[in-house]
Amino acid sequence: MSTQILPGKKGNTKPFRGFVFVFIAMLILLWSETGRAEEIVIGFSGPLSGLGAEFGSDCVNGVEMAVNEINGTGGISVQGKTYTFRLEKLDDKVNPETAVQNALRMRRDHKAIAVFNPVFTTIAPLMQINTKPGNAFIIMAYTSVPQVMEMNNPLTIVTVQSFKVYARIEADVAWKKGWRKAAIVVTSGRYGDMWRQYFRQEWEKKGGVVTVDKSTNYYARTDFAAPLEEALATNPDFILIGGPSATTALIIEQARSKGFEGGFLLIEQAKLDAIRSVMVKPLGMEGCIGVARVSDVPFAVSDKFTSAYLAKYKRSLTWEAVNNYAGMYALARAIVAAGTASDVRAIRAAFPKAFPVLGDRYPMEIYGITSAGRFITAAVAQEVKHGRFRQPAAYVWWAKTRKEFDRIVKITKSTTPVFWLRMDEP
């Protein structure tokens, strides 16, 4: 029997109210389902424990910070559909087999479209598996090893310039200082071995002498007495060192404790700002030449970004964090430009449309991407002299003409002095 409600009469309204409640609930459910953003999964595999943990943590923190910011502003819109990002991160301890298993797991279980990785030793094996039909993913590679470009992987993006740029800059600076004798005590592994070999070629080409050329495992030891004693016995003007920043700081302190008064050239994995933050006696950094501190390469958003990073992660800001942060934003912009959240080949092809990334909105600048897939960013170098960090210099290594160099000087948002480093694409 139906229930009628007559004017001025009381009746049983519960069936009607129940219907209204159900109808509203259905509308809310329908709205939430259509309005809810879909997720794009991004993976990270890198050293999150052991001696490489500081380096790996800085890298993943940068990716995570970008993901949180993008999601906090509502995500991205692709063909009228809203997407947010979810970051899956796994520790690989710089083990190639573990890195491969991590990537396969993130692709299989979470459909990750891209995997960030910061070590060439683990990036190289990933490049053997990331193009398989139906299971392809983009590698966001934070590595300066030049050979990564020779592997011709169509789905790899390299987010930092080749270490050849820094080797050239540091060799020039050391030579101008009158240094002629170099000892080399650099991290082992393919990355470290190639750095040693290339720097030695640059140095000897100038007429310099390499007195000792040693590799040592910066990830598995904390006592460097033996390689340092061998190096110092040759009385070098400087020592080329580097690996993870925390371990590099140990080498500087141990060399100073043995009476070494010369300089240090740092491979670009070791950062001056990160080293100073863990040094017991920072004055031991006198004569260090390496990648400039983040805080000394200012952009409009640098202070705000640094404050936010310190508040969240309670640690010093490094280029690893900044570069991977910018890399994540570039990936998001490429996804939007490609008009797809799942077609990794289309996303890779759309990367040139993601640039330039400039310092009015980001804490670093990316001016474009090479045809092989390497971000075009300036190298920034700095020296510690008389106990102080000198003003850094930025080097434009890719410009083939004065006009191209002048264009970069015109658009950059940085006040750091810019120099033209003429060299073939590294």
C-alpha positions as CSV (number, residue, x, y, z in Angstrom):
1,M,0.0,0.0,0.0
2,S,1.3,3.4,-1.0
3,T,1.6,6.2,1.6
4,Q,0.0,9.6,0.8
5,I,0.8,12.8,2.6
6,L,-2.1,15.1,2.6
7,P,-1.9,18.8,3.3
8,G,-2.2,19.5,7.1
9,K,-2.1,15.7,7.8
10,K,0.6,13.8,9.5
11,G,1.8,10.6,7.8
12,N,4.6,8.1,7.6
13,T,7.5,9.9,5.8
14,K,10.1,7.2,6.5
15,P,9.9,5.5,3.1
16,F,10.3,8.9,1.3
17,R,13.1,10.0,3.5
18,G,14.8,6.7,3.0
19,F,14.6,7.1,-0.8
20,V,16.0,10.6,-0.6
21,F,18.9,9.4,1.6
22,V,19.7,6.6,-0.8
23,F,19.5,8.9,-3.8
24,I,21.8,11.5,-2.2
25,A,24.3,8.8,-1.2
26,M,24.3,7.5,-4.8
27,L,25.0,11.0,-6.1
28,I,27.8,11.5,-3.6
29,L,29.3,8.2,-4.6
30,L,28.9,8.9,-8.3
31,W,30.5,12.3,-7.8
32,S,33.4,10.9,-5.8
33,E,34.1,8.2,-8.4
34,T,34.1,10.6,-11.3
35,G,35.9,13.3,-9.5
36,R,38.6,11.1,-7.9
37,A,42.0,11.5,-9.5
38,E,43.6,8.3,-10.9
39,E,47.1,7.4,-9.8
40,I,50.3,7.3,-11.8
41,V,52.9,5.2,-10.0
42,I,56.5,6.3,-10.1
43,G,59.3,4.0,-8.7
44,F,62.6,4.6,-7.1
45,S,65.3,2.1,-6.6
46,G,68.6,3.1,-5.0
47,P,70.9,2.8,-1.9
48,L,68.7,3.6,1.1
49,S,70.9,1.7,3.6
50,G,74.6,1.2,4.1
51,L,77.3,3.8,3.3
52,G,75.4,5.0,0.2
53,A,72.2,5.7,2.2
54,E,72.9,9.5,2.5
55,F,73.3,9.8,-1.3
56,G,70.2,7.6,-2.1
57,S,68.1,9.3,0.5
58,D,68.8,12.7,-0.9
59,C,67.8,11.5,-4.4
60,V,64.5,9.9,-3.3
61,N,63.7,12.9,-1.1
62,G,63.8,15.2,-4.1
63,V,61.4,12.9,-6.1
64,E,59.1,12.6,-3.1
65,M,59.0,16.3,-2.4
66,A,58.0,17.0,-6.0
67,V,55.3,14.3,-5.9
68,N,53.8,15.7,-2.7
69,E,53.8,19.3,-4.2
70,I,52.2,18.2,-7.4
71,N,49.5,16.2,-5.6
72,G,49.0,19.0,-3.1
73,T,48.0,21.4,-5.9
74,G,45.5,18.9,-7.4
75,G,47.7,16.7,-9.6
76,I,48.0,17.0,-13.3
77,S,45.4,17.1,-16.1
78,V,45.8,14.8,-19.1
79,Q,43.1,14.9,-21.8
80,G,40.7,16.3,-19.3
81,K,41.3,13.6,-16.6
82,T,43.0,14.4,-13.3
83,Y,45.9,12.3,-12.1
84,T,48.0,12.3,-8.9
85,F,51.3,10.5,-8.4
86,R,52.2,7.7,-6.0
87,L,55.9,7.0,-5.2
88,E,57.1,3.4,-4.6
89,K,60.6,3.3,-3.2
90,L,62.8,0.3,-2.6
91,D,66.4,-0.2,-1.4
92,D,68.8,-1.9,-3.7
93,K,72.1,-1.3,-1.8
94,V,73.8,-0.6,-5.2
95,N,73.3,-4.3,-6.1
96,P,72.5,-4.7,-9.8
97,E,70.4,-7.9,-9.3
98,T,68.4,-6.3,-6.6
99,A,67.8,-3.1,-8.6
100,V,66.5,-5.2,-11.5
101,Q,64.1,-7.2,-9.2
102,N,62.9,-3.9,-7.6
103,A,62.1,-2.4,-11.0
104,L,60.3,-5.5,-12.2
105,R,58.3,-5.7,-9.0
106,M,57.3,-2.0,-9.3
107,R,56.3,-2.5,-12.9
108,R,54.5,-5.8,-12.2
109,D,52.7,-5.0,-9.0
110,H,52.1,-1.2,-9.3
111,K,52.3,-0.6,-13.1
112,A,55.0,2.0,-12.6
113,I,55.6,4.0,-15.7
114,A,59.1,5.3,-14.6
115,V,61.8,4.3,-12.2
116,F,64.3,6.7,-10.8
117,N,67.8,5.3,-10.1
118,P,71.0,7.2,-9.1
119,V,73.9,4.8,-9.7
120,F,75.3,3.7,-13.1
121,T,76.2,0.3,-11.6
122,T,72.5,-0.4,-11.2
123,I,71.2,1.8,-14.1
124,A,73.1,-0.2,-16.7
125,P,71.3,-3.5,-16.0
126,L,68.0,-1.7,-15.8
127,M,68.6,-0.6,-19.4
128,Q,68.6,-4.2,-20.4
129,I,65.0,-4.8,-19.3
130,N,63.1,-1.6,-19.6
131,T,62.1,-1.7,-23.3
132,K,60.4,-5.1,-23.3
133,P,57.1,-4.9,-25.2
134,G,54.1,-4.8,-22.8
135,N,56.4,-4.2,-19.8
136,A,58.3,-1.1,-20.8
137,F,59.1,1.8,-18.4
138,I,61.2,5.0,-18.5
139,I,64.4,5.1,-16.5
140,M,65.0,8.4,-14.9
141,A,68.8,8.1,-14.5
142,Y,70.8,10.3,-12.2
143,T,74.2,9.5,-13.5
144,S,77.0,11.6,-15.0
145,V,78.7,8.5,-16.7
146,P,79.0,9.5,-20.4
147,Q,78.8,5.8,-21.5
148,V,75.2,5.7,-20.5
149,M,74.4,7.6,-23.7
150,E,76.3,5.1,-25.8
151,M,73.9,2.4,-24.8
152,N,71.2,4.0,-27.0
153,N,68.3,3.1,-24.8
154,P,65.2,4.8,-26.2
155,L,63.4,4.9,-22.8
156,T,66.2,6.4,-20.6
157,I,66.3,10.0,-19.5
158,V,69.6,11.2,-18.0
159,T,69.0,14.0,-15.6
160,V,72.5,15.4,-15.1
161,Q,75.4,16.4,-17.3
162,S,78.4,14.2,-18.1
163,F,81.2,14.1,-15.5
164,K,83.5,15.0,-18.4
165,V,82.3,18.5,-17.9
166,Y,83.5,18.7,-14.3
167,A,86.7,16.8,-15.0
168,R,87.6,19.4,-17.6
169,I,86.6,22.3,-15.4
170,E,88.6,21.0,-12.4
171,A,91.6,20.1,-14.4
172,D,91.7,23.7,-15.8
173,V,91.3,25.3,-12.4
174,A,94.0,23.0,-10.8
175,W,96.4,23.8,-13.7
176,K,95.9,27.6,-13.3
177,K,96.7,27.3,-9.6
178,G,100.1,25.9,-10.5
179,W,99.4,22.3,-9.4
180,R,101.2,19.7,-11.5
181,K,101.3,16.5,-9.4
182,A,98.1,14.6,-8.9
183,A,97.3,11.5,-6.8
184,I,94.0,9.7,-7.5
185,V,92.0,7.9,-4.8
186,V,88.5,7.6,-6.2
187,T,85.5,5.3,-5.5
188,S,85.6,1.9,-7.2
189,G,83.0,0.6,-9.6
190,R,82.3,1.4,-13.2
191,Y,81.5,5.1,-12.5
192,G,84.6,5.7,-10.4
193,D,86.8,3.8,-12.8
194,M,85.7,5.9,-15.8
195,W,86.1,9.1,-13.8
196,R,89.7,8.2,-13.0
197,Q,90.5,7.3,-16.5
198,Y,89.0,10.4,-18.1
199,F,90.5,12.8,-15.6
200,R,93.9,11.2,-16.1
201,Q,93.6,11.7,-19.8
202,E,92.7,15.4,-19.3
203,W,95.4,16.0,-16.8
204,E,98.2,14.3,-18.7
205,K,97.1,16.0,-21.9
206,K,98.0,19.3,-20.1
207,G,101.4,18.0,-19.1
208,G,100.4,17.1,-15.5
209,V,101.7,14.0,-13.7
210,V,99.6,11.3,-12.0
211,T,101.7,9.9,-9.1
212,V,99.2,7.3,-7.9
213,D,96.0,6.0,-9.4
214,K,94.0,4.0,-6.8
215,S,90.4,2.9,-6.6
216,T,88.8,2.1,-3.3
217,N,85.3,1.0,-2.2
218,Y,83.6,4.1,-0.7
219,Y,80.6,1.9,0.1
220,A,82.2,-0.8,2.1
221,R,84.9,0.8,4.2
222,T,85.6,3.6,6.6
223,D,89.3,3.3,7.1
224,F,91.4,4.6,4.1
225,A,94.8,4.5,5.7
226,A,96.4,2.2,3.2
227,P,95.4,4.0,-0.1
228,L,96.1,7.4,1.5
229,E,99.5,6.4,2.8
230,E,100.4,5.3,-0.7
231,A,99.1,8.5,-2.2
232,L,100.7,10.8,0.3
233,A,104.1,9.1,-0.1
234,T,104.3,10.6,-3.6
235,N,104.0,14.2,-2.3
236,P,101.1,15.3,-4.6
237,D,99.9,18.9,-5.1
238,F,96.4,17.6,-4.8
239,I,94.3,14.4,-4.6
240,L,91.4,13.6,-6.8
241,I,88.8,11.9,-4.5
242,G,85.1,11.2,-4.3
243,G,82.2,8.9,-3.9
244,P,79.3,9.3,-1.5
245,S,79.7,12.7,0.3
246,A,79.8,11.3,3.9
247,T,82.6,8.9,3.0
248,T,84.5,11.5,1.0
249,A,84.5,13.7,4.2
250,L,86.2,10.8,6.1
251,I,89.0,10.7,3.5
252,I,89.6,14.5,3.8
253,E,89.8,14.2,7.6
254,Q,92.1,11.2,7.5
255,A,94.4,12.8,4.9
256,R,94.6,16.0,7.0
257,S,95.3,13.9,10.2
258,K,98.3,12.5,8.3
259,G,99.7,15.9,7.6
260,F,98.5,16.5,4.0
261,E,98.3,20.2,3.2
262,G,97.5,20.1,-0.5
263,G,94.3,20.5,-2.3
264,F,91.4,18.1,-3.2
265,L,89.5,17.8,-6.5
266,L,86.1,16.2,-5.9
267,I,84.3,14.1,-8.4
268,E,80.8,15.4,-8.8
269,Q,79.1,12.7,-6.7
270,A,80.8,14.3,-3.6
271,K,79.2,17.6,-2.8
272,L,80.9,20.4,-0.9
273,D,77.8,21.3,1.1
274,A,77.1,17.8,2.1
275,I,80.7,17.2,3.0
276,R,80.9,20.4,5.2
277,S,77.8,19.3,7.1
278,V,79.5,16.2,8.4
279,M,83.0,17.4,8.8
280,V,84.3,17.4,12.3
281,K,86.8,20.1,11.3
282,P,85.5,22.0,8.3
283,L,88.7,24.0,7.9
284,G,90.2,20.8,6.6
285,M,88.3,21.6,3.3
286,E,90.8,24.3,2.4
287,G,91.7,23.8,-1.2
288,C,88.7,21.7,-2.1
289,I,87.3,22.2,-5.6
290,G,84.1,20.7,-6.7
291,V,80.4,21.1,-7.5
292,A,79.1,24.4,-6.0
293,R,77.0,24.4,-2.9
294,V,73.2,24.6,-3.6
295,S,73.0,27.6,-1.3
296,D,75.5,29.6,-3.3
297,V,73.7,29.2,-6.7
298,P,70.6,31.3,-5.9
299,F,67.3,31.4,-7.7
300,A,64.1,33.2,-6.9
301,V,62.6,30.2,-5.2
302,S,65.7,28.9,-3.6
303,D,65.1,30.2,0.0
304,K,61.5,28.9,0.0
305,F,62.5,25.5,-1.3
306,T,65.4,25.1,1.1
307,S,63.2,26.0,4.1
308,A,60.6,23.5,3.0
309,Y,63.1,20.8,2.4
310,L,64.8,21.3,5.8
311,A,61.5,21.4,7.6
312,K,60.4,18.0,6.1
313,Y,63.6,16.0,6.0
314,K,65.7,17.7,8.7
315,R,68.9,17.5,6.6
316,S,71.0,19.7,4.4
317,L,69.9,20.3,0.9
318,T,72.0,18.8,-1.9
319,W,72.0,18.8,-5.7
320,E,70.9,15.2,-5.6
321,A,67.6,16.3,-4.0
322,V,67.3,19.4,-6.2
323,N,68.1,17.5,-9.5
324,N,65.7,14.7,-8.8
325,Y,63.0,17.2,-7.7
326,A,63.3,19.0,-11.0
327,G,63.5,15.7,-12.9
328,M,60.1,14.6,-11.4
329,Y,58.6,17.9,-12.4
330,A,60.0,17.5,-15.9
331,L,58.5,14.0,-16.1
332,A,55.1,15.3,-15.0
333,R,55.3,18.1,-17.7
334,A,56.2,15.5,-20.3
335,I,53.2,13.4,-19.3
336,V,50.9,16.4,-19.8
337,A,52.5,17.2,-23.1
338,A,52.2,13.7,-24.4
339,G,48.5,13.5,-23.6
340,T,48.8,10.1,-22.0
341,A,49.5,8.7,-18.5
342,S,50.5,5.2,-19.7
343,D,52.1,5.3,-23.1
344,V,55.8,5.5,-22.0
345,R,57.1,5.9,-25.5
346,A,54.9,8.8,-26.2
347,I,55.9,10.3,-22.8
348,R,59.6,9.9,-23.6
349,A,59.1,11.6,-27.0
350,A,57.3,14.5,-25.4
351,F,60.2,15.5,-23.1
352,P,61.5,18.3,-25.3
353,K,58.2,20.0,-24.8
354,A,58.8,20.1,-21.0
355,F,61.5,22.7,-21.2
356,P,62.8,25.2,-20.3
357,V,62.6,24.7,-16.5
358,L,63.8,28.0,-15.1
359,G,64.8,29.4,-11.7
360,D,61.7,31.6,-11.2
361,R,59.7,28.5,-10.4
362,Y,62.3,25.8,-9.7
363,P,65.5,25.6,-7.6
364,M,67.6,24.8,-10.7
365,E,67.4,25.3,-14.4
366,I,67.1,22.8,-17.3
367,Y,67.4,24.4,-20.7
368,G,66.4,21.5,-22.8
369,I,67.3,17.9,-23.6
370,T,69.9,16.4,-26.0
371,S,68.7,14.1,-28.9
372,A,70.2,11.2,-26.9
373,G,68.1,12.1,-23.8
374,R,70.4,14.0,-21.4
375,F,69.1,17.1,-19.6
376,I,70.9,20.3,-20.6
377,T,72.0,22.0,-17.4
378,A,74.9,24.2,-16.6
379,A,77.8,22.9,-14.5
380,V,78.5,24.9,-11.4
381,A,81.9,24.7,-9.7
382,Q,83.3,26.3,-6.6
383,E,86.5,26.5,-4.5
384,V,87.2,26.7,-0.8
385,K,90.0,29.3,-0.2
386,H,91.2,30.9,3.0
387,G,88.5,28.9,4.8
388,R,85.6,30.4,2.8
389,F,83.5,29.2,-0.1
390,R,84.3,31.5,-3.1
391,Q,81.6,32.6,-5.5
392,P,80.8,29.8,-7.9
393,A,80.9,29.9,-11.6
394,A,78.4,28.3,-14.1
395,Y,79.6,26.7,-17.3
396,V,77.6,26.4,-20.5
397,W,79.1,23.3,-22.1
398,W,76.7,22.6,-24.9
399,A,76.7,25.9,-26.8
400,K,78.2,25.6,-30.3
401,T,77.9,29.3,-31.1
402,R,78.2,32.6,-29.4
403,K,74.6,33.3,-30.2
404,E,73.5,30.1,-28.4
405,F,75.6,31.0,-25.4
406,D,74.2,34.5,-25.3
407,R,70.6,33.1,-25.4
408,I,71.3,31.2,-22.2
409,V,72.8,34.2,-20.5
410,K,69.7,36.1,-21.4
411,I,67.1,33.7,-20.1
412,T,68.7,32.4,-17.0
413,K,67.2,33.5,-13.7
414,S,70.5,33.1,-11.8
415,T,73.0,35.8,-10.8
416,T,75.9,33.3,-10.9
417,P,78.6,34.3,-13.4
418,V,78.3,32.3,-16.5
419,F,81.2,31.1,-18.7
420,W,81.3,29.4,-22.1
421,L,83.1,26.0,-21.9
422,R,83.8,25.0,-25.4
423,M,83.8,21.3,-25.7
424,D,82.2,18.6,-27.8
425,E,79.0,17.2,-26.4
426,P,80.2,14.9,-23.6
